[in-house]
Amino acid sequence: QVELVESGGGLARAGESLRLSCAASEVIAGIHQMAWYFQAPGGDRELVASISGGGTTNYRDSVKGRFTISGDTAKSTVSLQMDNLKVEDTAIYYCSICSWKYGRQYWGEGTLVTVSP
């Protein structure tokens, strides 16, 4: 059973930076997308950023220019560099890896990011 383990969450002040990392417990074959989602209190899980197996990135408008996603399909790892954090970035962040070979989306358990004014 493959597990995704996230690290790097925590407390930051507005304007500071955090880096989230996610690693699979074993290499996942056939990765076509890696992504980060967030879920704010009382909200739905929403896409923050994604990166395709070919390296194409996509960001939600609210984080463009502040967050940077990177990934290594050979190692099954994905990271999210979060700069100039805002209070509204406060949420639980989940990493996700999609495999075309196994036809499934793997999820991490989530890491809490709290941004104070």
C-alpha positions, 0 to 999 in steps of 0.5 A: 500500500503506497503512502504519501507523506507530507512535511513542512507545514506549520505556523508562519506570519504573513509575508513569510515563506514555508516549503511543503514536501511530499514523498511516496513510500515507494516509487509510483510508476506512470505518474501523469500529474502531481498536485497540491490541494488545500482545504480551508476550515469549513471549505471544500478541498480545492486545487492549489497547483499541479505539475504534469509528468512533462513539467507543465504547471498550473496554479489557482489565481490566488497563488500565482506569483507566490507559490511554486510547485516542483516535482520529480516523477522518478522519485515520486516526490512533489514540493510546494514553495510558498512565499509571501504567505497570506492569512487566507492561505491558512488551510490543510494542504494535501499532496496528490499523485496520479498514475495512469498505470494504476488508474488511481490518485494517491493522497497524503494525509494533509499538513496544516499551514497556519498564517497569522497577521 
